[in-house]
Amino acid sequence: MKKIILIGVLIVSMIALTACEQSTEDWPTADEMLNNLQKAGYVITEGDKVQVGAVKHKGYVIIAEKDSEFVAGFWGEDYSSAKEVFNYWDRYQTKFKILVDNTVYCGTKEAIKHAGIDLK
């Protein structure tokens, strides 16, 4: 019985420590991402929604391109919209796609770096 409790405590501790690895500083705000990409010379498109099928998910959208580099960010009104956009952005087939609360980031490694997203 003690062994089971000890294992349970160990698992909960590992989960808690893993969740603490990333801080909010790892994720740029929309303004920070926009400024970072402008300074890096990206061509930027901004919007206020992402359409997935017949549904328009409201939020702030940044899509930026420079040569073969690409990055996009979506700051949705709620987690459900962010999750839908996260799944929809599979079409970009990028190596990096991140969902954090109501925000989605995706892009190439270099563009993610230029956007100010800290991939640890």
Residue pairs with C-beta under 8 A, 6 or more apart in sequence:
21 120
22 120
25 118
26 117
26 118
26 120
27 98
27 100
27 103
27 105
27 117
27 118
28 36
28 73
28 115
28 116
28 117
30 60
30 62
30 73
30 75
32 116
33 62
33 71
33 73
33 115
33 116
33 117
34 44
34 46
34 62
36 114
36 115
36 116
37 44
37 62
37 64
37 71
37 111
37 114
37 115
38 44
40 66
40 114
41 66
42 64
42 65
42 66
42 69
42 71
42 111
42 114
43 64
43 65
43 66
44 62
44 63
44 64
45 61
45 62
45 63
45 64
46 60
46 61
46 62
46 63
47 60
47 61
47 63
48 58
48 59
48 60
48 61
49 56
49 57
49 58
49 59
49 61
50 56
50 57
50 59
50 61
50 74
50 85
50 88
51 57
52 84
52 85
52 88
55 84
57 74
57 76
57 77
57 81
57 82
57 84
57 85
58 76
58 77
58 81
59 74
59 75
59 76
59 77
59 81
59 82
59 85
59 102
60 73
60 74
60 75
61 72
61 73
61 74
61 75
62 71
62 72
62 73
63 70
63 71
63 72
64 70
64 71
64 72
64 111
64 115
66 111
66 114
68 108
69 107
69 108
69 110
69 111
69 114
70 92
70 94
70 107
70 108
70 111
71 105
71 106
71 107
71 108
71 111
71 112
71 114
71 115
72 89
72 92
72 104
72 105
72 106
72 107
73 103
73 104
73 105
73 115
74 82
74 85
74 89
74 103
74 104
75 102
75 103
76 82
76 85
76 102
76 103
76 104
77 102
78 102
79 101
79 102
81 102
82 99
82 101
82 102
82 103
82 104
83 99
85 104
86 97
86 99
86 104
89 97
89 104
89 106
90 97
92 106
92 107
94 106
94 107
94 108
95 108
95 109
96 105
96 106
96 107
96 108
96 109
96 112
96 117
96 119
97 104
97 105
97 106
98 104
98 105
98 106
98 117
105 112
105 115
105 117
107 115
109 119
112 119
113 119
